[in-house]
Each structure stands twice: as structure tokens, then as C-alpha cells.
Amino acid sequence: MAEKKLTSSQMAALLVLMAEAREISNPELGQLYSFTLTGKDRNKLNDLKLVDSRKGRQGAFFHVLSEDGWAYAREVFSKGMEASERPAGKVLEATLRAIVANLRRYMDRTDQNVNDVFAREEDLAPASPTTAAPEAAASETPAPESAAPVPNGTAEPSGTGTPAVLADDIETRIRKAYAQLAEKPNAWVSLTQLRPVLGDTPREDVDSTLRRMISMPDVRIAPFENRKALSQEDHDAAVIIGGQAKHLVLIGA
């Protein structure tokens, strides 16, 4: 982490954004925590690609922890926080280092990481989601659908000479597979069950489509809350979004 060493104030800002786990504006930071992320601190975190900032319509800056920022936070909580070159204050730095060091004990004890600890309520799936039985899913696995026609030759051909599957077609396949597996409306379905139903659709195409779909209002993709209950197959089937492994999908909320 030497090349990304932060001052106490920059580390404090990064940890606040980690704890909020959402995009937050400078006015709201000022209201909640009596500080704003501006000037050199904002520029440093932006330059290191740890924080993404944008200017809103009213001129206020909005900030969110980037994927690199989450990775950096996980490394901090894994290895501990180094002393800053220019601490903003002994009490502030002592507080930060104490929180990082002692919260790590809880994460080690419960086999969790910072994404699990600070995930917002709406981003978490229930501990015991309702999913279809694996045997039923396997017996009803349909034959892979043929790829949709390629309009105007816009899709690149794959290395085998087969036209690349369009993103919209993969989304349709995912939605059909979910509908087949879900036992009732708004039920959680595991990616362990979903992936086999998608047939030979390339995994990288499925993952990129899931990352796009998570921003849709009727789609939720979440981690399994009880990590110790996950099998190796569950870990292997997970999709990484925002630096976090997600194991369950819900469509139609």
C-alpha cells in the first residue's frame, strides 16, 4: 500500500464512504459528519481511483467508494492501518487505527470482510432465501436457445465463427431461467442453480449482463448473508460486482 499511502484525513474520508456504502453528497457529509471531501483530499482519492466523484446539478460534489476503494479498504482491514506521514491529529489517527485493528477481530471470528460488514440492508439477501430445489432445476434444464439474429452485422463474430450472443438475448435467457427456477414471485434464486440452465452461454457474457442488470429497478443481486453455509459450488458460481461476491438473484420486485 506504500504507493497509495493516505493522510489521516484522506483515510477518514475513505472509511466514512466505506461505512455509508452508497453515493453521498458533500452537503450530506457536512450534515451527518461535519466534514466535506474537497480540495487536495478529494483530488488525491480521485487520482488514486479509490473514490469516484461527480458534480451534481446544484454544483455539489457526490462521492462513492470505487471498486479499487473497496479493495483498498479490505487490504487495510486485513493488514492493519499504517501510521500517516502527516496525521491530522493524534486522537483522530489513534481512533482510526483502533477501529481498523479491532474490527478486524470480529471479521476474522465471523469469516466476513468489509463488504459484508458495511453492506446496506437493501443490498443483502435474507439468510434463508427461497430457492428451487437443485434436482428440479437439473431435470428441467432446457436446451440452450439459439442466439438472436445479428442486426446489421453489429456483433463481432467469436473465435469459433459463431455470431456473438447479443447482450439483450443473454438478459432474456437469464430472465427465462429465473422464471423457471423461482418457486414464487420475488423469490431468491441462487446463481449455482441459475448458471446450468443458461446452457453454453459464455460465463463472461453472463457476468457482464448481470452487472448491467443490477442497476435495473426490477432486479436485485445480493450476497448470501450466512457465508459459512456456502458450498464451494456457491463460491464458484458467484458474480463479482463492486468488489463483492454475490450469490443470489431476484427479478420482478
Disulfide bonds with the S-S distance in Angstrom:
none
